[in-house]
Amino acid sequence: MKPVIAEYLKKDALVIDVRTPQEYARGHFAGSMNIPLNALSSRLANLDRKRPTIVCCASGARSAAAVGILKSNGFENVINAGPWTNTLDASAT
């Protein structure tokens, strides 16, 4: 998965972290956007459906749900990075 994340990052992917603001404040990928999962549906109009998108959270469960929401709303180039720390590991490659 990390090579795929690295490929997306090279394509200027948007990184959406769907954890709570409190979790996000304790650490996150630089440049990521914090949109808690429960607010994602109401923020879709502000996102570029054509831009490669990486979704992350604490373990991968919330980001998997977020990927489903995004794909069902016309986002095609979306991947689930799982834990947000995977974006850090991938950006180092």
Secondary structure, 3 states (H helix, E strand, C coil): CHHHHHHHHHCCCEEEECCCHHHHHCCCCCCCEECCHHHHHHHHHHCCCCCCEEEEECCCHHHHHHHHHHHHCCCCCEEEEEECHHHHHHHCC
